[in-house]
Amino acid sequence: MGGIFVSNHVCDKMLSQQEEMVLALVELQTRVLGYPSHNIPEEKLKKTLSEADFGEFITKQPDGSYAYPTLLLSVKK
């Protein structure tokens, strides 16, 4: 109790077609390295954390200032 979980990951929200291409390349690179996926949909992450009794979500959506769409999320236990 009292812990904070912070996530900074590639998300499923695209701002442009160029970012969609970059995300596809990041996903390909991740899979070639042997990981199953690098993209976590925001709603799936929030649902899973809620089921683990986390609350008070704070999120920052992608705003175009990063190389690829990044979701910043923090949540308290």
Protein Blocks (a to p, Z undefined) as FASTA:
>chain_A
ZZacddddddfbdfbfklmmmmmmmmmmmmmnopabfcdcfklmmmmmmmnopahiacdd
dehjafbdcddddddZZ
